[in-house]
Amino acid sequence: KPLEPFWGKVKCFAMKSSYECETPSTVAFSTVSGSAFYKQALEVVTVSQSLTQEQKDIAKWWADGGGSPTPPGHWVAIENQLVSKLNLGLGKAAEMYVLVNMALADAFISCWDAKYKFNLLRPKTYINKYIAGNSNWNSFIGTPPFPEYPSGHSVSSGAAAEILTTLFGNVAFTDNANTDLGLQPRSFNSFYQAADEAAVSRLYGGIHYREANENGVKQGKMVGQSVMKNIKLK
């Protein structure tokens, strides 16, 4: 069963419409071997066959095996860590939580509106059916029950990173959100770098094509810009 097929119709916080920040795919669907779309799917297979331990750790880190729902909960965990790291007072902390979490909410509305509009099949479905010798291929992390394009992790992470960068600049930080899963903390030079890693983690996990990740981050950044433009705090 499709998960939350009408979430794209939820009222936005800052965007004028759920499709305001939409970033359409430019890779036309095709099952022809050698086509651009086929190559995207083949990349998912190729990557999955030679995952390094680092890539597996990245996929698991952003999959958030046991805490808050992903990925908004992960970015809230990052916000929690920033309160101490940046020694935020009550006013600045409240501003951060309001703006980032509005952006995360609008990011998912934006993303889900696009997902059910484009209704693109997941790598697992495509690979099993159209790439010879891979009828039993499976993704490294579980494939979720909603359309592929764009990547929810990418859109929400792009939105959160845009807000945090606008508020605080390029802050280097260490994320401890999932150390309770037995994974090592991950360090980043900026919020954008963290967003890009969250995005590519879905390629490593085998559940998204590259374009959904890269365009997703772009879409998320536009959502963040919409929040900063349209929400005024006193």
Secondary structure by P-SEA (a helix, b strand, c coil): ccccccccccccccccccccbbbbbccccccccccaaaaaaaaaaaaaacccaaaaaaaaaaacccccccaaaaaaaaaaaaaaaacccaaaaaaaaaaaaaaaaaaaaaaaaaaaaaccccaaaaaacccccccccccccccccccccccaaaaaaaaaaaaaaaaccbbbbbbcccccccccbbbbccaaaaaaaaaacccccccccaaaaaaaaaaaaaaaaaaaaccccc
